[in-house]
Amino acid sequence: MKIAIIGFGNLGKTFASSFIKSRFIKSEDIHVVTRTLPKPEMTLGIPMVNFQNIPSSEITGMDILILATKPQDFDVVAKGLNGLISEEQMVLSVMAGVSIEKIKDKLNVKKVIRSMPNLGTQIGLGMTVFSASAETDRKDLFIIQNLINTTGKSIYAEDESLINPATAVSGSGPAYVFYFMNAMIKAAEKFGFTSSEAEVLVHQTFLGAINLQSASDLSNEELIVKVASKGGTTESALKVFNAHDLDKIIADGMRSANRRAIELGA
């Protein structure tokens, strides 16, 4: 299987690296189109001859084309690819906000998969939601999901409209976690812990909680009850969170992220 990656930024590099490390795709079968050619030591083992500044006829021989450019650059990229893509090639997009229909129209292709990966893909713990055009069959989806799963886990959404909420949940999600962690670190420092001590306290707490939740059959509500004994310290903190409707604030923030994702795709 041969793959062309258009764009060699963070996501383009992440996918190339994951494909190679998983041995799903050979490095020599990956071709890259990028504005700036990388130094030989930054190619991830992909032969330098496989890097191009502008798309060439080699694109026509690729089985899958991955669009890893910025969404605002898509119109220009599409013009550069004009006449080089056949109707039967699969196109996997990791561009935020660009619809399947627009990609089909601009590139004159039928099989388009639109995905929303998150930051965790960089370390193989990503969460990606993807949807596909009607012309994409089960075999195609199986291949694409296996490719995506080299970067973590994935969920297939039959309804493309779920890609925007996925952006609000998992796409932006890591930033919500970092925000909460940062708030806890600042609070710990005000208690008197040093910056490094506060970092360790909060980091290990999150790491332990995530692994505990993953290993447990209990729901999040049940796990909260296990930590929050009646009349104890945790219950006291949770009362403050509830009094300020923290769950509603989080939901409102995610709804705002969803609205913005819709606006960007308009």
NUTORGU-67464 format. One record per residue: residue in three letters; z, y, x of N, C-alpha, C in turn. Coordinates in pm, whole numbers. Example, Ala and Ser with C-alpha at 12.3 -4.5 7.8 and 13.67 -1.06 7.14 Angstrom:
<rs>
{r 'ala',{780,-569,1319},{780,-450,1230},{780,-330,1320}}
{r 'ser',{708,-225,1285},{714,-106,1367},{787,3,1290}}
</rs>
This chain:
<rs>
{r 'met',{0,-119,84},{0,0,0},{0,126,88}}
{r 'lys',{-88,219,56},{-97,343,132},{-51,462,46}}
{r 'ile',{25,550,110},{84,663,38},{54,793,110}}
{r 'ala',{20,895,32},{3,1030,86},{116,1116,32}}
{r 'ile',{182,1188,120},{290,1278,81},{242,1421,103}}
{r 'ile',{238,1498,-2},{195,1637,6},{320,1724,14}}
{r 'gly',{347,1776,132},{469,1853,155},{567,1772,237}}
{r 'phe',{614,1829,346},{704,1755,435},{834,1832,456}}
{r 'gly',{883,1887,344},{1014,1951,346},{1121,1846,331}}
{r 'asn',{1239,1885,281},{1351,1791,270},{1316,1667,189}}
{r 'leu',{1255,1687,71},{1224,1571,-14},{1112,1486,44}}
{r 'gly',{1010,1550,96},{901,1474,156},{950,1388,270}}
{r 'lys',{1033,1444,357},{1090,1370,469},{1183,1259,421}}
{r 'thr',{1261,1290,318},{1356,1191,265},{1284,1068,213}}
{r 'phe',{1179,1090,135},{1104,977,80},{1035,897,191}}
{r 'ala',{974,967,284},{906,898,395},{1006,813,473}}
{r 'ser',{1121,872,504},{1223,801,581},{1275,680,505}}
{r 'ser',{1299,696,375},{1352,586,293},{1252,471,282}}
{r 'phe',{1124,504,264},{1022,402,254},{1016,319,382}}
{r 'ile',{1024,390,495},{1012,323,625},{1137,239,655}}
{r 'lys',{1255,297,633},{1380,225,663},{1394,100,577}}
{r 'ser',{1349,107,454},{1359,-7,363},{1250,-111,390}}
{r 'arg',{1155,-74,476},{1040,-159,509},{952,-184,388}}
{r 'phe',{962,-93,292},{879,-104,172},{736,-59,203}}
{r 'ile',{727,44,289},{597,95,332},{598,106,484}}
{r 'lys',{490,62,549},{479,75,694},{452,222,730}}
{r 'ser',{507,264,842},{490,404,884},{343,441,900}}
{r 'glu',{263,347,947},{121,377,968},{43,389,837}}
{r 'asp',{105,348,726},{41,357,595},{83,482,518}}
{r 'ile',{157,571,585},{198,697,523},{118,811,585}}
{r 'his',{54,889,501},{-21,1006,546},{46,1130,488}}
{r 'val',{50,1237,565},{123,1357,524},{34,1480,536}}
{r 'val',{39,1562,431},{-27,1692,435},{84,1798,435}}
{r 'thr',{89,1879,539},{195,1978,554},{142,2103,622}}
{r 'arg',{196,2217,586},{150,2343,644},{170,2346,795}}
{r 'thr',{287,2298,838},{321,2300,980},{332,2158,1033}}
{r 'leu',{250,2124,1128},{255,1990,1186},{385,1972,1264}}
{r 'pro',{452,1858,1245},{579,1836,1314},{559,1802,1461}}
{r 'lys',{666,1821,1539},{664,1777,1678},{666,1624,1679}}
{r 'pro',{611,1560,1781},{604,1413,1785},{737,1344,1759}}
{r 'glu',{848,1403,1806},{979,1340,1785},{1032,1357,1643}}
{r 'met',{961,1433,1559},{1007,1458,1422},{919,1391,1317}}
{r 'thr',{837,1295,1358},{742,1233,1266},{797,1111,1192}}
{r 'leu',{921,1070,1225},{982,953,1163},{907,824,1196}}
{r 'gly',{828,828,1302},{752,710,1339},{612,705,1279}}
{r 'ile',{582,804,1196},{447,812,1138},{353,863,1247}}
{r 'pro',{240,796,1268},{146,839,1374},{104,985,1355}}
{r 'met',{95,1060,1464},{57,1200,1456},{-80,1219,1390}}
{r 'val',{-169,1120,1409},{-303,1132,1350},{-298,1127,1197}}
{r 'asn',{-184,1084,1142},{-169,1076,996},{-121,1207,935}}
{r 'phe',{-100,1309,1019},{-57,1440,969},{-176,1535,964}}
{r 'gln',{-186,1610,855},{-296,1705,838},{-242,1837,784}}
{r 'asn',{-312,1946,820},{-277,2076,764},{-335,2095,625}}
{r 'ile',{-453,2038,605},{-520,2050,476},{-566,1911,432}}
{r 'pro',{-572,1886,301},{-614,1756,252},{-756,1722,297}}
{r 'ser',{-778,1595,330},{-911,1550,370},{-953,1432,285}}
{r 'ser',{-1068,1376,314},{-1121,1263,237},{-1032,1140,246}}
{r 'glu',{-940,1135,346},{-849,1021,356},{-761,1007,232}}
{r 'ile',{-737,1117,163},{-656,1116,41},{-714,1021,-62}}
{r 'thr',{-847,1014,-65},{-916,931,-165},{-879,784,-150}}
{r 'gly',{-846,739,-31},{-813,599,-7},{-667,563,-28}}
{r 'met',{-585,660,-68},{-443,636,-88},{-417,572,-225}}
{r 'asp',{-319,483,-233},{-283,421,-361},{-195,514,-445}}
{r 'ile',{-105,584,-377},{-12,674,-445},{-7,807,-374}}
{r 'leu',{-5,913,-452},{6,1048,-398},{140,1105,-444}}
{r 'ile',{221,1150,-349},{352,1207,-383},{346,1358,-365}}
{r 'leu',{371,1430,-473},{372,1576,-469},{514,1623,-441}}
{r 'ala',{538,1667,-317},{671,1711,-276},{669,1857,-232}}
{r 'thr',{581,1935,-294},{572,2077,-263},{660,2157,-359}}
{r 'lys',{675,2286,-332},{748,2372,-424},{665,2391,-551}}
{r 'pro',{729,2391,-668},{652,2402,-793},{564,2527,-799}}
{r 'gln',{611,2637,-738},{533,2760,-741},{407,2751,-655}}
{r 'asp',{400,2649,-570},{282,2630,-485},{182,2531,-545}}
{r 'phe',{216,2474,-659},{135,2364,-712},{-8,2404,-742}}
{r 'asp',{-31,2521,-800},{-167,2562,-834},{-257,2568,-711}}
{r 'val',{-204,2621,-601},{-280,2630,-477},{-305,2489,-420}}
{r 'val',{-201,2405,-424},{-213,2267,-375},{-317,2191,-456}}
{r 'ala',{-314,2210,-588},{-408,2141,-676},{-553,2176,-641}}
{r 'lys',{-576,2302,-609},{-713,2344,-571},{-756,2274,-443}}
{r 'gly',{-663,2260,-349},{-694,2193,-223},{-725,2046,-239}}
{r 'leu',{-671,1987,-345},{-690,1843,-370},{-810,1816,-460}}
{r 'asn',{-869,1921,-512},{-982,1909,-605},{-1096,1827,-544}}
{r 'gly',{-1133,1722,-616},{-1243,1637,-573},{-1205,1525,-478}}
{r 'leu',{-1077,1523,-437},{-1032,1420,-342},{-956,1307,-408}}
{r 'ile',{-920,1324,-535},{-838,1224,-604},{-919,1155,-712}}
{r 'ser',{-906,1023,-720},{-976,949,-825},{-885,937,-947}}
{r 'glu',{-944,909,-1060},{-869,898,-1185},{-766,787,-1183}}
{r 'glu',{-790,684,-1103},{-703,566,-1104},{-587,574,-1006}}
{r 'gln',{-584,674,-922},{-472,688,-829},{-346,730,-905}}
{r 'met',{-231,682,-856},{-104,723,-915},{-52,847,-845}}
{r 'val',{3,938,-923},{61,1060,-868},{209,1065,-907}}
{r 'leu',{296,1068,-807},{440,1080,-829},{482,1221,-790}}
{r 'ser',{535,1295,-887},{577,1432,-862},{729,1441,-851}}
{r 'val',{775,1513,-749},{918,1544,-738},{938,1695,-752}}
{r 'met',{839,1763,-811},{847,1907,-833},{924,1937,-961}}
{r 'ala',{1018,2026,-954},{1096,2065,-1072},{1011,2149,-1166}}
{r 'gly',{1019,2116,-1295},{961,2202,-1397},{814,2184,-1428}}
{r 'val',{738,2114,-1343},{593,2099,-1366},{569,1976,-1452}}
{r 'ser',{510,1997,-1570},{495,1889,-1667},{388,1787,-1627}}
{r 'ile',{400,1669,-1686},{302,1563,-1665},{164,1610,-1707}}
{r 'glu',{157,1676,-1822},{28,1722,-1875},{-39,1821,-1781}}
{r 'lys',{39,1911,-1723},{-18,2010,-1631},{-72,1941,-1506}}
{r 'ile',{1,1843,-1455},{-45,1771,-1335},{-173,1694,-1366}}
{r 'lys',{-178,1628,-1482},{-298,1555,-1523},{-418,1649,-1531}}
{r 'asp',{-395,1764,-1590},{-503,1860,-1611},{-553,1919,-1479}}
{r 'lys',{-460,1961,-1392},{-496,2028,-1268},{-560,1933,-1166}}
{r 'leu',{-515,1807,-1166},{-565,1711,-1067},{-670,1616,-1124}}
{r 'asn',{-691,1622,-1255},{-787,1533,-1321},{-754,1386,-1296}}
{r 'val',{-627,1351,-1321},{-581,1213,-1305},{-518,1166,-1436}}
{r 'lys',{-496,1035,-1447},{-437,979,-1568},{-294,932,-1546}}
{r 'lys',{-271,866,-1431},{-141,804,-1405},{-49,900,-1329}}
{r 'val',{38,966,-1405},{128,1064,-1345},{273,1027,-1376}}
{r 'ile',{355,1028,-1274},{499,1002,-1290},{573,1128,-1245}}
{r 'arg',{653,1181,-1334},{732,1301,-1301},{877,1259,-1280}}
{r 'ser',{937,1303,-1171},{1073,1261,-1142},{1163,1379,-1106}}
{r 'met',{1294,1358,-1120},{1393,1456,-1080},{1498,1387,-994}}
{r 'pro',{1480,1391,-862},{1580,1333,-771},{1690,1436,-743}}
{r 'asn',{1798,1393,-683},{1902,1490,-644},{1932,1478,-495}}
{r 'leu',{2028,1557,-451},{2058,1570,-308},{2099,1439,-242}}
{r 'gly',{2159,1349,-320},{2206,1222,-265},{2096,1134,-211}}
{r 'thr',{1970,1164,-246},{1858,1085,-192},{1855,1091,-40}}
{r 'gln',{1906,1200,17},{1902,1217,163},{1984,1113,238}}
{r 'ile',{2080,1051,169},{2163,949,235},{2153,814,161}}
{r 'gly',{2049,799,80},{2028,672,10},{2119,652,-109}}
{r 'leu',{2184,759,-156},{2274,751,-272},{2230,847,-382}}
{r 'gly',{2100,865,-391},{2046,958,-488},{2046,904,-630}}
{r 'met',{2029,997,-723},{2011,962,-865},{1883,1030,-911}}
{r 'thr',{1787,949,-956},{1658,1002,-997},{1626,957,-1139}}
{r 'val',{1584,1051,-1222},{1534,1020,-1355},{1383,1043,-1353}}
{r 'phe',{1307,950,-1408},{1162,967,-1405},{1098,928,-1537}}
{r 'ser',{984,991,-1564},{907,963,-1685},{760,952,-1644}}
{r 'ala',{678,897,-1732},{540,871,-1692},{442,896,-1807}}
{r 'ser',{318,919,-1769},{211,937,-1868},{183,804,-1937}}
{r 'ala',{123,811,-2054},{96,691,-2134},{4,593,-2063}}
{r 'glu',{-80,644,-1973},{-177,558,-1904},{-112,474,-1794}}
{r 'thr',{12,503,-1761},{83,429,-1655},{138,300,-1714}}
{r 'asp',{97,185,-1662},{141,58,-1720},{269,6,-1654}}
{r 'arg',{317,-108,-1703},{444,-165,-1655},{440,-197,-1505}}
{r 'lys',{327,-248,-1459},{315,-280,-1317},{327,-154,-1232}}
{r 'asp',{262,-48,-1278},{270,80,-1206},{415,130,-1201}}
{r 'leu',{484,123,-1314},{621,170,-1322},{714,88,-1233}}
{r 'phe',{686,-42,-1225},{767,-130,-1139},{754,-88,-993}}
{r 'ile',{630,-59,-952},{605,-17,-814},{675,117,-786}}
{r 'ile',{659,211,-878},{719,343,-860},{870,336,-857}}
{r 'gln',{929,255,-946},{1075,246,-948},{1127,183,-819}}
{r 'asn',{1057,85,-766},{1098,26,-639},{1091,129,-525}}
{r 'leu',{991,213,-528},{980,319,-428},{1096,417,-440}}
{r 'ile',{1121,463,-562},{1229,560,-586},{1364,500,-548}}
{r 'asn',{1383,372,-578},{1513,309,-553},{1544,290,-405}}
{r 'thr',{1448,316,-318},{1480,316,-175},{1569,436,-141}}
{r 'thr',{1576,534,-232},{1659,653,-208},{1789,650,-289}}
{r 'gly',{1813,543,-364},{1934,536,-445},{1910,459,-574}}
{r 'lys',{1949,520,-687},{1931,458,-818},{1841,545,-905}}
{r 'ser',{1786,483,-1010},{1696,558,-1097},{1709,513,-1242}}
{r 'ile',{1669,602,-1330},{1664,573,-1473},{1526,615,-1524}}
{r 'tyr',{1462,527,-1601},{1333,561,-1661},{1356,622,-1798}}
{r 'ala',{1300,740,-1820},{1309,807,-1950},{1172,805,-2016}}
{r 'glu',{1163,735,-2128},{1034,728,-2197},{992,866,-2247}}
{r 'asp',{1091,946,-2284},{1067,1081,-2334},{1075,1181,-2217}}
{r 'glu',{963,1244,-2184},{960,1337,-2071},{1056,1454,-2089}}
{r 'ser',{1087,1489,-2214},{1174,1603,-2239},{1315,1582,-2183}}
{r 'leu',{1349,1457,-2149},{1481,1430,-2091},{1489,1467,-1943}}
{r 'ile',{1374,1499,-1881},{1375,1537,-1740},{1453,1667,-1720}}
{r 'asn',{1439,1762,-1812},{1513,1889,-1798},{1664,1869,-1810}}
{r 'pro',{1714,1795,-1910},{1858,1766,-1913},{1904,1688,-1789}}
{r 'ala',{1817,1600,-1737},{1852,1527,-1615},{1871,1624,-1499}}
{r 'thr',{1788,1728,-1498},{1803,1832,-1396},{1940,1897,-1407}}
{r 'ala',{1982,1922,-1531},{2112,1987,-1555},{2229,1895,-1523}}
{r 'val',{2210,1764,-1538},{2320,1669,-1515},{2323,1622,-1369}}
{r 'ser',{2223,1543,-1331},{2226,1484,-1196},{2159,1571,-1090}}
{r 'gly',{2054,1645,-1130},{1986,1729,-1032},{2077,1837,-977}}
{r 'ser',{2142,1909,-1068},{2236,2015,-1027},{2376,1961,-1004}}
{r 'gly',{2402,1840,-1050},{2535,1781,-1048},{2611,1788,-917}}
{r 'pro',{2547,1757,-802},{2622,1764,-677},{2687,1900,-654}}
{r 'ala',{2620,2008,-695},{2677,2142,-677},{2803,2160,-761}}
{r 'tyr',{2806,2098,-881},{2927,2108,-963},{3046,2041,-892}}
{r 'val',{3017,1927,-832},{3122,1853,-761},{3172,1936,-641}}
{r 'phe',{3077,1993,-566},{3115,2075,-450},{3196,2197,-495}}
{r 'tyr',{3160,2252,-610},{3230,2369,-665},{3377,2335,-695}}
{r 'phe',{3395,2220,-760},{3532,2177,-796},{3612,2145,-669}}
{r 'met',{3546,2078,-575},{3613,2046,-448},{3655,2174,-375}}
{r 'asn',{3566,2272,-373},{3594,2396,-304},{3713,2469,-368}}
{r 'ala',{3719,2465,-502},{3831,2529,-573},{3962,2461,-536}}
{r 'met',{3961,2327,-527},{4081,2253,-490},{4122,2282,-345}}
{r 'ile',{4024,2293,-257},{4052,2322,-116},{4118,2460,-102}}
{r 'lys',{4065,2558,-173},{4122,2693,-168},{4265,2694,-222}}
{r 'ala',{4288,2618,-329},{4423,2611,-386},{4520,2544,-288}}
{r 'ala',{4471,2439,-220},{4555,2369,-123},{4593,2461,-7}}
{r 'glu',{4499,2543,35},{4526,2638,144},{4633,2739,103}}
{r 'lys',{4629,2781,-24},{4730,2876,-73},{4869,2812,-78}}
{r 'phe',{4872,2679,-93},{5001,2608,-89},{5058,2607,53}}
{r 'gly',{4971,2628,153},{5019,2629,291},{4951,2531,384}}
{r 'phe',{4860,2448,332},{4788,2356,418},{4685,2432,500}}
{r 'thr',{4658,2383,621},{4553,2444,701},{4418,2410,637}}
{r 'ser',{4314,2479,681},{4181,2457,627},{4137,2311,647}}
{r 'ser',{4159,2258,768},{4117,2121,797},{4199,2020,717}}
{r 'glu',{4329,2047,701},{4415,1957,621},{4371,1957,475}}
{r 'ala',{4339,2075,423},{4295,2086,284},{4165,2011,262}}
{r 'glu',{4074,2022,359},{3945,1950,352},{3968,1800,343}}
{r 'val',{4054,1747,429},{4082,1603,431},{4147,1560,299}}
{r 'leu',{4244,1637,252},{4314,1604,128},{4216,1589,12}}
{r 'val',{4130,1689,-3},{4037,1691,-117},{3925,1590,-100}}
{r 'his',{3867,1582,19},{3758,1489,44},{3800,1344,17}}
{r 'gln',{3915,1305,72},{3960,1168,55},{3999,1139,-89}}
{r 'thr',{4052,1240,-157},{4088,1224,-299},{3964,1195,-383}}
{r 'phe',{3856,1271,-359},{3732,1249,-433},{3671,1114,-397}}
{r 'leu',{3671,1083,-268},{3613,956,-222},{3686,838,-285}}
{r 'gly',{3819,843,-286},{3898,735,-344},{3877,724,-493}}
{r 'ala',{3872,840,-561},{3855,840,-707},{3721,783,-749}}
{r 'ile',{3615,822,-677},{3480,773,-709},{3471,622,-689}}
{r 'asn',{3525,575,-577},{3521,430,-550},{3607,352,-647}}
{r 'leu',{3722,410,-685},{3809,345,-783},{3740,335,-918}}
{r 'gln',{3674,443,-957},{3603,443,-1085},{3489,343,-1085}}
{r 'ser',{3419,333,-971},{3307,239,-959},{3353,93,-966}}
{r 'ala',{3473,67,-913},{3524,-71,-907},{3602,-111,-1033}}
{r 'ser',{3628,-14,-1121},{3712,-41,-1238},{3631,-62,-1365}}
{r 'asp',{3687,-142,-1456},{3626,-161,-1587},{3678,-60,-1688}}
{r 'leu',{3773,21,-1647},{3833,119,-1737},{3743,240,-1755}}
{r 'ser',{3754,305,-1872},{3679,428,-1896},{3746,542,-1820}}
{r 'asn',{3677,655,-1810},{3736,771,-1743},{3863,817,-1814}}
{r 'glu',{3861,812,-1947},{3979,851,-2024},{4098,760,-1991}}
{r 'glu',{4072,631,-1980},{4179,536,-1948},{4231,556,-1805}}
{r 'leu',{4141,590,-1714},{4183,615,-1576},{4269,741,-1568}}
{r 'ile',{4233,841,-1647},{4314,964,-1650},{4455,932,-1695}}
{r 'val',{4467,850,-1799},{4599,812,-1852},{4680,738,-1745}}
{r 'lys',{4613,655,-1664},{4684,580,-1559},{4745,674,-1455}}
{r 'val',{4677,786,-1430},{4728,881,-1331},{4830,976,-1393}}
{r 'ala',{4804,1015,-1517},{4886,1118,-1583},{5000,1057,-1663}}
{r 'ser',{5109,1029,-1596},{5226,977,-1668},{5287,1087,-1755}}
{r 'lys',{5346,1046,-1865},{5399,1142,-1963},{5508,1229,-1900}}
{r 'gly',{5491,1360,-1914},{5589,1454,-1862},{5579,1477,-1712}}
{r 'gly',{5473,1421,-1649},{5460,1431,-1504},{5374,1549,-1458}}
{r 'thr',{5346,1550,-1328},{5273,1662,-1268},{5127,1668,-1313}}
{r 'thr',{5063,1552,-1321},{4921,1550,-1359},{4903,1598,-1502}}
{r 'glu',{4992,1553,-1590},{4985,1597,-1730},{5000,1749,-1739}}
{r 'ser',{5085,1805,-1654},{5105,1950,-1653},{4977,2023,-1616}}
{r 'ala',{4906,1971,-1516},{4779,2032,-1475},{4673,2017,-1584}}
{r 'leu',{4667,1899,-1646},{4567,1874,-1750},{4589,1964,-1872}}
{r 'lys',{4714,1996,-1901},{4743,2087,-2012},{4682,2225,-1987}}
{r 'val',{4687,2269,-1862},{4627,2399,-1826},{4475,2391,-1842}}
{r 'phe',{4415,2280,-1792},{4270,2263,-1806},{4229,2267,-1953}}
{r 'asn',{4304,2194,-2037},{4271,2187,-2179},{4292,2321,-2249}}
{r 'ala',{4396,2393,-2208},{4424,2523,-2269},{4310,2622,-2243}}
{r 'his',{4244,2605,-2129},{4131,2693,-2096},{3996,2632,-2132}}
{r 'asp',{3999,2520,-2206},{3876,2452,-2250},{3781,2426,-2133}}
{r 'leu',{3836,2369,-2027},{3755,2343,-1908},{3637,2252,-1939}}
{r 'asp',{3657,2153,-2025},{3547,2063,-2060},{3434,2139,-2130}}
{r 'lys',{3471,2239,-2212},{3370,2320,-2281},{3298,2410,-2181}}
{r 'ile',{3371,2464,-2084},{3309,2549,-1981},{3206,2469,-1902}}
{r 'ile',{3242,2345,-1867},{3148,2259,-1793},{3024,2231,-1876}}
{r 'ala',{3045,2200,-2004},{2932,2171,-2093},{2843,2294,-2110}}
{r 'asp',{2905,2412,-2123},{2828,2536,-2136},{2744,2562,-2011}}
{r 'gly',{2802,2535,-1895},{2729,2553,-1770},{2608,2461,-1762}}
{r 'met',{2626,2336,-1805},{2516,2240,-1802},{2408,2276,-1903}}
{r 'arg',{2448,2330,-2018},{2348,2375,-2116},{2267,2492,-2060}}
{r 'ser',{2335,2579,-1985},{2265,2691,-1923},{2165,2641,-1819}}
{r 'ala',{2204,2541,-1742},{2113,2481,-1643},{1992,2419,-1712}}
{r 'asn',{2016,2354,-1826},{1907,2292,-1901},{1809,2398,-1953}}
{r 'arg',{1864,2509,-2006},{1777,2616,-2055},{1690,2673,-1943}}
{r 'arg',{1751,2688,-1824},{1676,2742,-1711},{1568,2645,-1666}}
{r 'ala',{1596,2517,-1672},{1494,2417,-1635},{1375,2425,-1729}}
{r 'ile',{1403,2447,-1857},{1295,2462,-1956},{1213,2587,-1928}}
{r 'glu',{1283,2697,-1894},{1214,2823,-1862},{1123,2808,-1741}}
{r 'leu',{1172,2738,-1638},{1093,2721,-1516},{966,2638,-1541}}
{r 'gly',{972,2551,-1641},{857,2466,-1670},{760,2528,-1770}}
{r 'ala',{797,2644,-1823},{712,2706,-1924},{584,2761,-1863}}
</rs>
